Amino acid sequence: MSKKTLTLMSTDKHLFNIEEHLAVQSVTIRNMVEEDCATSVIPLPNVDAETLALVIEYLNQQPSVSEDDMKKFVDEREILTLLKLAKAASYLDIKGLEDLVCGKVSYLIKDFPVEKAREVFGIENDFTPEEERALRDEYAWAHEL
């Protein structure tokens, strides 16, 4: 007896086949399947191909791999890849992946200087130099931690 497969389409139009029992670990996909919204191809407009491949890799590993192997899964990734993976996990509602990735991201950014955090997250500095200096003086203790 063959296992039922679903075809997922990334935002950049790449197709991925995945066994249904793996795909429905995503609450978003499960709801589409249960509500009969899943057509022959399930479009995932918020997930690019590179990220979807990582999501599928994670789903294929669950729950058979160790916690150490799961840590290796995120340890091997650059922060920008992890941010895309966190966004995809949130959109697809895959709690275990979201927790794993967000835990790693929080560990990586905890010691970032403000400038690095702005760069990574694409946050524009809207303070004037005077405002920034005043805030740094007022909260100097925070820079000593």
Backbone bond lengths (Angstrom), bond angles and torsions (degrees), N, CA, C in turn:
res aa  C-N    CA-C-N  psi(-1)  N-CA   C-N-CA  omega(-1)  CA-C   N-CA-C  phi
1 M - - - 1.448 - - 1.530 109.11 -
2 S 1.315 116.16 123.59 1.462 119.28 -178.91 1.523 110.64 -81.70
3 K 1.312 114.01 149.91 1.454 119.86 179.88 1.521 108.57 -84.63
4 K 1.333 115.07 142.45 1.454 120.24 179.68 1.524 109.45 -71.04
5 T 1.328 115.34 135.27 1.459 119.83 178.24 1.525 110.01 -116.10
6 L 1.312 114.09 154.00 1.455 121.94 174.64 1.520 107.37 -116.70
7 T 1.310 115.71 152.30 1.458 120.83 175.43 1.521 107.74 -111.53
8 L 1.324 115.19 122.58 1.456 122.00 179.47 1.523 108.23 -106.46
9 M 1.339 115.76 139.66 1.461 119.74 178.92 1.525 109.67 -117.45
10 S 1.319 115.10 123.26 1.463 120.93 179.17 1.527 109.95 -72.92
11 T 1.309 114.77 168.67 1.460 120.17 -179.98 1.528 112.33 -61.81
12 D 1.335 116.56 -26.88 1.459 120.28 177.88 1.532 112.20 -97.02
13 K 1.339 114.58 24.25 1.480 124.15 168.97 1.526 115.90 70.14
14 H 1.321 118.68 19.48 1.466 120.89 173.64 1.528 108.47 -84.81
15 L 1.327 115.76 141.96 1.463 121.20 -178.95 1.521 110.19 -104.06
16 F 1.326 115.09 139.21 1.458 122.54 179.51 1.521 108.31 -131.53
17 N 1.326 116.41 128.82 1.458 120.80 173.84 1.519 108.61 -95.46
18 I 1.323 115.46 135.95 1.459 121.19 -179.23 1.524 108.00 -145.98
19 E 1.318 115.44 142.91 1.457 119.17 178.04 1.522 109.09 -64.37
20 E 1.328 115.07 138.69 1.466 120.40 -175.66 1.524 112.09 -56.97
21 H 1.335 117.75 -41.23 1.467 119.27 -177.12 1.528 111.70 -63.49
22 L 1.325 117.21 -24.20 1.465 120.55 175.33 1.526 110.56 -82.62
23 A 1.321 116.08 -43.70 1.468 120.68 -176.85 1.520 112.36 -62.51
24 V 1.327 117.05 -34.36 1.471 119.21 -175.95 1.528 112.69 -77.30
25 Q 1.331 117.53 4.09 1.463 119.21 167.14 1.522 109.11 -66.31
26 S 1.323 116.24 -21.14 1.462 122.52 172.76 1.522 107.59 -83.26
27 V 1.328 116.35 121.08 1.468 120.46 179.26 1.527 109.81 -62.03
28 T 1.312 117.27 -37.20 1.465 121.11 179.40 1.527 110.69 -60.33
29 I 1.315 116.87 -49.12 1.468 120.46 -179.98 1.522 110.34 -68.67
30 R 1.338 117.67 -41.22 1.464 120.66 178.47 1.528 110.40 -56.51
31 N 1.333 117.01 -45.15 1.464 120.32 179.35 1.519 111.37 -62.22
32 M 1.321 117.63 -38.93 1.465 120.78 177.90 1.527 110.86 -63.51
33 V 1.327 115.99 -41.46 1.466 120.54 -179.88 1.527 110.16 -68.24
34 E 1.328 117.17 -47.49 1.463 121.35 -177.57 1.526 112.56 -65.34
35 E 1.317 116.85 -34.07 1.461 120.79 -179.49 1.524 111.56 -90.68
36 D 1.312 115.58 9.74 1.461 123.30 178.17 1.527 112.50 58.14
37 C 1.325 115.65 32.64 1.470 121.47 177.00 1.518 111.22 -91.68
38 A 1.316 116.07 -11.21 1.461 120.23 -177.46 1.521 109.06 -78.61
39 T 1.317 115.24 110.96 1.458 120.41 177.06 1.525 107.90 -84.16
40 S 1.312 116.76 -164.71 1.466 118.53 -179.85 1.528 111.44 -64.00
41 V 1.318 116.25 -27.73 1.463 121.50 176.49 1.524 107.51 -129.56
42 I 1.326 115.93 128.71 1.462 120.83 179.61 1.527 108.15 -98.19
43 P 1.344 116.92 110.88 1.461 119.24 179.54 1.526 111.12 -76.82
44 L 1.299 115.74 137.15 1.465 121.71 177.02 1.528 107.08 -121.55
45 P 1.333 116.45 85.90 1.460 121.07 -170.97 1.524 115.35 -67.43
46 N 1.310 118.30 -11.88 1.464 120.54 -177.78 1.525 113.94 -107.95
47 V 1.336 117.08 12.57 1.468 120.01 -175.51 1.526 109.31 -133.76
48 D 1.347 116.50 119.85 1.464 119.47 178.18 1.533 110.11 -80.32
49 A 1.320 115.76 169.18 1.468 121.40 -173.95 1.524 112.78 -61.34
50 E 1.314 116.68 -44.25 1.466 120.07 -179.16 1.535 110.55 -59.82
51 T 1.312 116.04 -43.25 1.463 120.75 -178.60 1.522 110.86 -72.16
52 L 1.330 117.06 -40.59 1.462 120.06 179.01 1.528 110.64 -62.54
53 A 1.318 117.55 -36.75 1.469 120.59 176.57 1.527 110.43 -60.59
54 L 1.331 117.10 -39.63 1.471 120.48 177.93 1.525 111.55 -69.12
55 V 1.323 116.79 -39.14 1.471 120.48 176.88 1.525 109.47 -59.95
56 I 1.316 116.45 -45.86 1.470 120.84 -179.68 1.526 110.56 -65.47
57 E 1.320 117.10 -38.99 1.471 120.12 175.75 1.532 109.92 -58.65
58 Y 1.319 116.64 -44.79 1.472 121.18 178.17 1.534 110.39 -61.51
59 L 1.328 117.47 -47.99 1.465 120.80 -178.30 1.524 111.38 -62.36
60 N 1.322 117.27 -36.40 1.465 120.90 178.10 1.523 112.05 -67.25
61 Q 1.320 116.97 -28.78 1.466 120.96 -178.70 1.528 112.51 -83.20
62 Q 1.311 116.69 -25.71 1.466 120.36 -175.92 1.515 110.30 -76.22
63 P 1.271 122.98 145.02 1.466 127.43 -13.25 1.523 111.85 -96.33
64 S 1.324 116.66 21.00 1.467 120.17 -168.61 1.526 115.38 -82.45
65 V 1.320 118.99 -8.65 1.462 119.21 -178.12 1.520 111.23 -103.67
66 S 1.304 114.58 159.82 1.465 120.90 -176.63 1.525 111.22 -75.50
67 E 1.313 114.49 164.87 1.459 120.63 176.79 1.533 110.40 -61.30
68 D 1.328 116.58 -37.35 1.470 120.45 177.98 1.530 111.41 -62.34
69 D 1.335 116.27 -40.11 1.462 119.59 178.13 1.526 111.22 -66.80
70 M 1.319 116.77 -35.67 1.460 120.36 177.05 1.525 110.39 -66.04
71 K 1.330 116.43 -38.61 1.467 119.68 177.16 1.526 110.12 -64.33
72 K 1.331 116.95 -39.09 1.465 120.39 177.33 1.529 110.47 -61.94
73 F 1.327 115.78 -36.31 1.465 121.24 179.90 1.528 110.72 -55.98
74 V 1.334 117.52 -42.75 1.471 119.85 179.57 1.523 112.34 -87.24
75 D 1.326 117.41 -29.80 1.467 120.05 -179.27 1.525 112.17 -63.01
76 E 1.320 116.89 -26.62 1.464 121.67 -177.38 1.527 113.09 -80.78
77 R 1.335 117.66 -2.19 1.467 121.26 -172.33 1.525 112.77 -105.05
78 E 1.318 115.09 147.33 1.462 122.22 173.01 1.529 108.58 -74.47
79 I 1.320 116.63 157.67 1.462 120.01 -176.04 1.528 112.47 -62.22
80 L 1.326 118.50 -38.39 1.463 119.25 -179.99 1.526 111.37 -65.52
81 T 1.319 117.08 -36.22 1.465 121.07 175.00 1.522 109.89 -65.34
82 L 1.328 116.56 -41.87 1.468 120.39 178.47 1.523 111.41 -62.84
83 L 1.318 117.35 -38.02 1.466 119.91 178.78 1.526 111.12 -65.06
84 K 1.328 116.86 -41.13 1.471 120.01 176.33 1.526 110.43 -65.54
85 L 1.317 116.27 -38.03 1.460 121.02 179.31 1.531 110.83 -67.20
86 A 1.322 117.13 -38.57 1.470 121.05 177.19 1.523 110.51 -64.16
87 K 1.320 116.43 -42.55 1.467 120.82 178.25 1.529 110.54 -62.39
88 A 1.332 116.46 -43.42 1.465 120.88 179.11 1.523 111.03 -65.05
89 A 1.325 117.18 -43.16 1.468 120.97 179.77 1.520 110.77 -62.38
90 S 1.317 116.64 -38.39 1.460 120.55 177.62 1.528 110.49 -67.02
91 Y 1.321 117.37 -48.18 1.461 122.28 179.40 1.529 111.36 -60.18
92 L 1.323 115.97 -43.73 1.466 120.49 -178.22 1.523 112.54 -81.84
93 D 1.314 116.51 -9.22 1.465 123.40 179.98 1.531 110.70 57.40
94 I 1.328 113.80 60.95 1.465 121.86 175.33 1.524 105.71 -114.32
95 K 1.321 115.25 90.36 1.467 122.28 -170.42 1.530 112.88 -56.63
96 G 1.317 118.15 -46.89 1.460 121.00 -178.03 1.519 112.35 -60.00
97 L 1.325 116.66 -43.10 1.464 121.08 178.83 1.524 110.34 -67.86
98 E 1.311 116.27 -42.35 1.464 120.12 179.46 1.527 110.71 -60.75
99 D 1.324 116.78 -46.29 1.469 120.58 178.73 1.528 111.40 -61.54
100 L 1.321 116.26 -44.70 1.461 121.49 -179.19 1.529 111.21 -60.66
101 V 1.318 116.00 -49.63 1.463 120.81 -176.07 1.528 111.23 -70.54
102 C 1.327 117.02 -44.84 1.469 119.36 -179.04 1.527 111.39 -65.35
103 G 1.320 117.07 -33.61 1.460 120.12 175.42 1.520 110.99 -62.08
104 K 1.322 116.43 -42.83 1.468 120.80 179.08 1.526 110.83 -67.47
105 V 1.330 116.96 -43.04 1.467 120.40 179.59 1.523 110.30 -62.14
106 S 1.323 117.26 -44.15 1.471 119.36 -179.63 1.527 110.74 -62.67
107 Y 1.322 116.76 -37.39 1.466 120.47 177.10 1.535 110.64 -64.04
108 L 1.323 116.50 -42.00 1.463 120.64 -177.53 1.527 112.87 -68.84
109 I 1.323 117.38 -36.83 1.466 119.36 -173.17 1.517 113.99 -92.69
110 K 1.316 118.24 -6.90 1.467 120.02 -173.79 1.520 113.09 -58.88
111 D 1.295 118.59 -29.43 1.461 121.34 -179.11 1.531 113.21 -107.37
112 F 1.327 116.47 11.01 1.462 119.21 178.97 1.521 110.35 -65.85
113 P 1.321 117.26 136.19 1.465 118.34 167.85 1.536 108.48 -69.66
114 V 1.305 116.02 159.80 1.463 121.27 -177.04 1.528 111.16 -53.40
115 E 1.298 117.00 -42.76 1.463 121.07 -177.03 1.532 111.45 -61.68
116 K 1.318 116.55 -41.73 1.470 121.02 179.40 1.528 110.36 -66.80
117 A 1.333 117.47 -41.42 1.465 121.01 178.13 1.528 110.17 -62.08
118 R 1.324 116.55 -42.41 1.472 119.85 177.96 1.530 110.44 -60.39
119 E 1.316 116.07 -43.15 1.463 120.85 -179.04 1.530 111.14 -63.28
120 V 1.318 116.62 -49.58 1.466 121.29 -176.34 1.525 111.67 -64.77
121 F 1.329 116.80 -41.45 1.461 120.47 -175.70 1.528 113.11 -93.99
122 G 1.331 117.19 1.04 1.459 120.20 178.07 1.517 113.00 66.54
123 I 1.330 116.93 39.10 1.460 121.83 -178.20 1.525 108.71 -98.39
124 E 1.327 115.35 124.72 1.456 120.43 179.33 1.525 109.71 -78.77
125 N 1.307 116.26 137.36 1.463 121.05 175.86 1.522 107.78 -80.51
126 D 1.333 116.29 107.32 1.461 119.50 -178.20 1.531 112.63 -100.76
127 F 1.326 117.12 12.69 1.462 121.44 175.26 1.525 109.73 -88.93
128 T 1.315 115.21 144.03 1.461 118.88 170.10 1.522 106.76 -73.56
129 P 1.325 118.07 161.17 1.472 119.04 177.51 1.534 112.16 -56.83
130 E 1.320 116.66 -35.10 1.467 120.23 179.58 1.528 111.08 -67.61
131 E 1.340 116.89 -43.75 1.467 120.74 178.91 1.528 110.62 -63.50
132 E 1.301 115.78 -42.36 1.464 119.62 -179.65 1.528 111.09 -64.21
133 R 1.317 116.42 -43.00 1.462 121.02 178.50 1.535 110.41 -61.92
134 A 1.336 117.03 -43.25 1.466 121.49 179.59 1.527 110.82 -62.22
135 L 1.326 116.95 -42.42 1.470 120.31 178.80 1.526 111.30 -66.64
136 R 1.316 116.92 -41.54 1.475 120.01 178.47 1.528 110.82 -63.36
137 D 1.340 116.42 -38.04 1.470 119.77 177.42 1.523 111.03 -67.74
138 E 1.333 116.18 -43.56 1.464 120.66 -177.95 1.528 111.73 -65.12
139 Y 1.319 116.60 -36.37 1.467 121.04 -177.01 1.530 111.49 -113.48
140 A 1.304 116.04 38.16 1.469 121.14 -178.93 1.525 111.88 -57.33
141 W 1.319 116.69 -33.16 1.464 120.85 -179.67 1.533 111.41 -59.38
142 A 1.330 117.07 -31.57 1.470 120.48 -177.70 1.525 111.27 -67.87
143 H 1.304 116.77 -27.97 1.468 120.36 -179.76 1.521 111.73 -81.36
144 E 1.321 116.23 -10.36 1.467 120.64 179.69 1.521 112.33 -90.78
145 L 1.339 117.11 -9.67 1.470 120.51 -176.94 1.498 112.55 -71.88
